[in-house]
Amino acid sequence: MAYIDGFVMAVPTANKQKFIDHANAFDAMFKEFGALRVIEAWGADVPDGEVTDMKKAVQAKDDETVVFSWVEWPDKATRDAAMEKMMKDPRATEEGAKMPFDGKRMIMGGFDAVVDF
């Protein structure tokens, strides 16, 4: 089954187009190196929770929008090989330096798909 990398981040709402441009550049590399699908989703209905929520998880400020993204890989081996290639690719270094959000507040993780319905 597929392997999924998931990301949640707070992006300054004023940087929406900068984020889209940044994502298009990075996502093209993911696809080049074997990703099956990349989704970047701009928060439209991200409710406040009583104990925790996506905004709190990334310490989103009033002028920021929560973005939820994921990359679908055929398997973890493909993902690991792609990440190794990206770490050596100067395009990733250049694009990483231009992140239009605070990368320290981004949360991410890798997941084995267990249900694909």
C-alpha positions as CSV (number, residue, x, y, z in Angstrom):
1,M,0.0,0.0,0.0
2,A,0.9,3.6,-0.4
3,Y,3.1,5.7,1.9
4,I,1.9,9.2,2.8
5,D,3.9,12.2,4.0
6,G,1.5,14.7,5.8
7,F,2.1,18.3,6.6
8,V,0.3,21.0,8.5
9,M,1.6,24.6,8.6
10,A,0.5,28.2,9.3
11,V,1.0,30.5,6.3
12,P,0.5,34.2,6.4
13,T,-2.8,34.8,4.6
14,A,-1.1,37.6,2.6
15,N,1.4,35.1,1.2
16,K,-1.2,32.8,-0.4
17,Q,0.1,33.2,-4.0
18,K,3.8,33.0,-2.8
19,F,2.8,29.7,-1.0
20,I,1.2,28.4,-4.2
21,D,4.2,29.3,-6.3
22,H,6.6,27.7,-3.7
23,A,4.4,24.6,-3.5
24,N,4.3,24.2,-7.3
25,A,8.1,24.3,-7.4
26,F,8.6,21.8,-4.6
27,D,5.7,19.6,-5.7
28,A,7.2,19.3,-9.2
29,M,10.3,17.8,-7.6
30,F,8.3,15.3,-5.5
31,K,6.6,14.2,-8.7
32,E,9.9,14.0,-10.6
33,F,11.3,11.8,-7.9
34,G,8.4,9.4,-7.8
35,A,5.4,10.9,-5.9
36,L,2.1,9.7,-7.2
37,R,0.1,12.7,-6.0
38,V,0.6,15.9,-4.1
39,I,-2.2,17.9,-2.5
40,E,-1.9,21.4,-1.1
41,A,-5.1,22.5,0.7
42,W,-5.7,26.0,1.8
43,G,-7.7,26.2,5.0
44,A,-11.4,27.1,4.5
45,D,-13.1,25.6,7.5
46,V,-10.6,25.0,10.3
47,P,-12.6,25.2,13.6
48,D,-11.3,26.1,17.0
49,G,-11.2,23.1,19.3
50,E,-11.8,23.0,23.0
51,V,-8.5,21.2,23.9
52,T,-6.5,21.2,20.6
53,D,-6.9,21.8,16.9
54,M,-4.9,22.4,13.8
55,K,-4.5,26.1,14.5
56,K,-3.1,25.4,18.0
57,A,-0.8,22.6,16.6
58,V,1.0,25.1,14.4
59,Q,0.5,28.2,16.6
60,A,-1.4,29.9,13.8
61,K,-1.8,33.7,14.3
62,D,-4.9,35.7,13.4
63,D,-3.3,36.7,10.1
64,E,-2.4,33.2,9.1
65,T,-4.2,30.4,7.4
66,V,-3.7,26.7,8.1
67,V,-2.5,24.6,5.2
68,F,-2.9,20.8,5.1
69,S,-0.8,19.0,2.6
70,W,0.1,15.5,1.7
71,V,2.3,13.6,-0.7
72,E,1.3,10.1,-1.8
73,W,4.2,7.7,-2.6
74,P,3.9,4.2,-4.0
75,D,5.9,2.9,-1.0
76,K,8.3,4.1,1.7
77,A,11.3,3.0,-0.3
78,T,10.4,5.3,-3.1
79,R,9.8,8.1,-0.7
80,D,13.2,7.5,1.1
81,A,15.0,7.5,-2.2
82,A,13.3,10.7,-3.3
83,M,14.1,12.5,-0.1
84,E,17.8,11.5,-0.5
85,K,17.7,12.9,-4.0
86,M,16.0,16.1,-2.9
87,M,18.5,16.7,-0.1
88,K,21.3,16.8,-2.8
89,D,19.3,18.8,-5.3
90,P,20.2,22.5,-5.4
91,R,16.6,23.4,-6.4
92,A,15.4,22.1,-3.1
93,T,17.9,24.2,-1.2
94,E,17.0,27.3,-3.2
95,E,13.3,26.8,-2.8
96,G,13.6,25.9,0.9
97,A,15.4,29.2,1.5
98,K,12.3,31.0,0.1
99,M,9.6,29.3,2.3
100,P,6.8,31.9,2.6
101,F,6.0,30.6,6.1
102,D,7.7,29.8,9.4
103,G,9.0,26.3,8.8
104,K,9.7,25.8,12.6
105,R,5.9,25.6,13.2
106,M,5.2,23.1,10.4
107,I,4.4,19.7,11.6
108,M,4.9,16.6,9.5
109,G,5.0,12.9,9.6
110,G,5.2,9.8,7.4
111,F,2.4,7.2,7.5
112,D,1.7,3.7,6.2
113,A,-1.7,3.5,4.5
114,V,-3.8,0.9,6.2
115,V,-7.1,1.6,4.4
116,D,-7.5,2.9,0.9
117,F,-11.2,2.9,0.1
